[in-house]
């Protein structure tokens, strides 16, 4: 694979460790994104579920929360934790230099071979 570099783990124990670490990372990112989404929801909806028009101050807070959300999401998308194509997190991965993304071996072969 001239444009990519594959990280492949053959030992089943090491695969299990890798997959568990990836799950821990994904769960923590999911928890943090969920907290941010809840905060945004609380700012835009009242206790009855009715939409509240955002003031300038609220809009700035929501934009800050959106920026925080992307501070979590961008590195996750660019990481080896999950495939950029299918979002699978328990397979060997290949780095594609031109797109600067990690793909599982299956997606990499489908896209670039």
N, C-alpha and C positions, 0 to 999 in steps of 0.2 A: 504494500500500500504506500505509494510514493507521496501522497499528500496527507497521510495520517499516521498516527502512532497509536498502537493498540496496547491497552493494559489488560492482560488476561491472567486470571487466577485459576489454577487447576485444582488445587487442594480444597476439598469440600469444607474443611474446618475454617480455612481462611476466607472462603466465599461467604460462609455464614457470618463470620465476624464483620466482613466488609458490608454485607447487606444490613446487619443490625446497626452498624454505625451510620449508614446512610438513612435508615429509618429514624434513628434518634435525631439526626439533623433535620429531616423533613418534618417530623412531628413538632419539633421546637419552632421551626419556621412557620408552620401552619398555626400553631398556638399564638405566636406573635402577630401574624397577619389577621387572625380572627379577632384578637383584642383591638387592633387598629380599626377593623371594619365595624366592630361594635361601637367604638367611640364615634366613628363617623355617622353611624345610624342614629345614635343618641342625639347628635347635633342637628340632624336633618328631619327627624320624626319625633312627634310628641308621644306620651304614654298610650294614647289611643291608636297610634299607627298613622296619624294624619301627617302629611308633609308640612314642614315648616320652611318658609322662604328664608334663605340664609342672608344674614347681614354681612357687611364687609368684614367685620371682625370674625364672624363664624367662617366665612369663606377662607380667610387667611389660616384659621386653625385647621380647616378641612384640607387645604393645600399642604400644610405641614404634615398632616397625617398621611396624605397620599405620598409625599416625599419619603416619609419613614417606611411606608409599605414597599416602595420601590427600592429602598436601601436594603431590604431583605430579599426582594424578588430578583433583582438584577444579578447579584452574585450567585444565587441559587441556580438561575438559568444558565449561567456561564460555567458552572462547576461540573465536576465529575460525578456528582451525586445522582443526577437523573439524565436520561437521554433527551436531547433537544428535539428529537423527532416524535417519539412515542411516550415520553415521560416515564418510561420504565426505570426502576431503580435497582434491579437485582440482576443485571447482566454485565458482562465484560464490556468495556467501552473503548472507543477509538476517537482520537482527537483529530479534527479536520482543520488544517492550518488556515486555509483560505477563509472559512467562515468563523474561525476561532470558537468552535463549539465541540462538545462531546456528544457522540452518538453511540448507541449500542451497536454491536457488530452487525446485527441484522439490518438496522436502518442505514448504517454506513454503506453496506454492500448494495442495498436497494437504491440509494441516492447517487453514489459515486463510483460504482463499479460497472 
